[in-house]
Amino acid sequence: MKGPLHLSNRLANIILWSVIAAAFIGPGTVTTAGKAGATYGVSLIWALVFSTIATILLQEGVARIFIATGKPLGTLIAEQYQKRHWIPVFLFICLLTGCAAYEAGNILGAVAGLDLMSPVSGWIWVVLIVLIAFIMLWQGNLQYITRILGTMVALMGFAFLLASLQVDISWTAVAKGALIPQLPAGSALLVVALIGTTIVPYNLFLGSRLGGDQTLNEMRWGLGIAVALGGIISIAVLVVGTSIDGSFSFAALANQLAGEGHGWVRYLFGIGLAGAGISSAVTAPLATAIAGRTLFPNQTAWQPEGLFFKLSWMSVLGVGLVFGLLEVKPIPVIILAQALNGILLPVVTIFLFFVISNARILPPDYRNSALHSLLFVLITLVTTFLGIYQIIGALDQTGWLGELEPWRFGISSGLSFAAIGIVLLIWLRKQLNQ
């Protein structure tokens, strides 16, 4: 009797934490991973491996905080920096900007999926998607609909896994691409995007409320398996992308999935992509509002029926509506959205590191071990380097500071190590004060 119950509990834990994986497997993942495979082959798989492991570590950290204190990450940040009111405001602006960028990609990705099934005018799809998201957010009852959309995403992931097994590819090369970091010329934007589409900053706020009634082992089991499966699906998308001839597009990817005599898979892909986009079009605005509620816990305007709570998700949804009606090409917008979140990620990671290392907040059994702290620093270092690397690349294209490309790697390395050095000095000072 105990065996089946134990197994069912483990499966229930995986299902609970699969919300994190479902949040990062959407149009952004399909676009960035597929384009990475089509452009650079398997050489960027390491970015997905790194970001999947980093996602597990960071989400485990915020879940550990909630299990120990009963408070979400945003509330603890607000309490820790209550004398510096600008810090919660700054974090919320970062998250609002990132979620708005995600929203544009979510809606455009959903439209692209629907276009694969029916040649309806794009603005009709945009208005319909925004209307569906608005109604769900206004009513607040998302459980039933998100389960349906989550099933669509799961079907798309299954299709990718099957398609990846049909690709004629060297699995030795896949292993090399997964284990040896490479940065081919021109790949920095995609690397940042791959990391940004997996380690979603707003997930650190959404996930901080999960697992409150679980033990640490139960939480780690469910979270680890769920996110690892999401990472495997992302890698499968990249592998399928390597087989695309010519430039990357959703249509090319759908045709590759369908192959010969399997036209129905094209529709399956369209349904999955649309479902991923619509569900994410609800999640991103909601995450913005929830982050604001936790960062400003004592303000009634941030309660679910409050003005600020509603205005925040409406603002994010409005950005998606504008981009959709302007008929912006979805793939560049989605990639830029992921890159923006990849740049914002180190900011959120640093604040998480400070909270989880605070002896006044967490009891000894729930604080970071020396290994955890080392891995947190490594994650922050890598994400900071990639963010600075991309910013320097953008400045180099403007020509404002002359030609920076020859010194791009060195400048990025120096600035990222300097930034981490400052963070560690602040952290050490806090530790000594405790």
Secondary structure, DSSP 8 states (H G I E B T S, - for coil): -HHHHHHHHHHHHHHHHHHHHHHHSSHHHHHHHHHHHHHHTTTTHHHHHHHHHHHHHHHHHHHHHHHHHS--HHHHHHHHTTT-THHHHHHHHHHHHHHHHHHHHHHHHHHHHHHTT----HHHHHHHHHHHHHHHHHH---HHHHHHHHHHHHHHHHHHHHHHHHS---HHHHHHHHHS----TT-HHHHHHHHHHHS-TTHHHHGGGS-TTS-HHHHHHHHHHHHHHHHHHHHHHHHHHTT--SS--HHHHHHHHH-SS-HHHHHHHHHHHHHHHHHHHHHHHHHHHHHHHHHSTT-GGGSTTSHHHHHHHHHHHHHHHHHHHTT--HHHHHHHHHHHHHHHHHHHHHHHHHHHT-TTTS-GGGS--HHHHHHHHHHHHHHHHHHHHHHHHHHHHHTTT---GGGHHHHHHHHHHHHHHHHHHHHHHHHHH-
